[in-house]
Amino acid sequence: MKTKIPTVDGSMPVDCACVIHGDGYDWTYVQRLYNMLNRHLTQGAQLHVYTEPERIVPDYMIKHELKDLGVSGPKKAWWYKLQLFNSEHHAGPLLYFDLDTVIVDNIDWIWQNYDPMNFNSIRDFKYLQKPLHSKINSSIMYWDTRYYSSVWHNFKLRDLSQIIRHYRGDQDYISE
């Protein structure tokens, strides 16, 4: 496991993550996310890339090899996102972004104002007009993987085909 390198002023970069699996997105999305994070986080970002074993990841990023779940279909990458909760990959606070996220301004407020001991995400925008609805949108999440590793452990113990039939995607699974 790579260690973080302090920035010029001695501060530590923020641990951020993305998942790239299959051919739904090409590598330019990862590079763009990395560039946006380093432009819009004062301390900079250390990007953790969760991907297949055979994918090449530059040395200035941290590669985490995804376990093959044997999932097929157009939404298979959703289920691989649950491996972000595996504290064997990374233990500590983690700020996650989907690859199609666009960051246009400073986002220090996320890691400065939200406690990673709590699981933080945006609300599912399909339900914004329903204040009692509490489902999440998993495109942006912030949590400490040491305290939420049960999401991954419980997922591993269950029958994946049953999970896929019961839940419409990773967001519903994580919400529950």
HELIX and SHEET records of a PDB file:
HELIX    1   1 TRP A   27  HIS A   40  1                                  14    
HELIX    2   2 LYS A   76  TYR A   80  1                                   5    
HELIX    3   3 LYS A   81  PHE A   85  5                                   5    
HELIX    4   4 ASP A  108  ASN A  113  1                                   6    
HELIX    5   5 PHE A  125  TYR A  127  5                                   3    
HELIX    6   6 SER A  150  LEU A  157  1                                   8    
HELIX    7   7 LEU A  160  HIS A  166  1                                   7    
HELIX    8   8 ASP A  170  SER A  175  1                                   6    
SHEET    1   A 6 ILE A  62  GLU A  65  0                                        
SHEET    2   A 6 ALA A  45  THR A  51  1                                        
SHEET    3   A 6 VAL A  14  ILE A  20  1                                        
SHEET    4   A 6 PRO A  93  PHE A  97  1                                        
SHEET    5   A 6 ILE A 136  ASP A 144 -1                                        
SHEET    6   A 6 ASN A 120  ARG A 123 -1                                        
END                                                                             
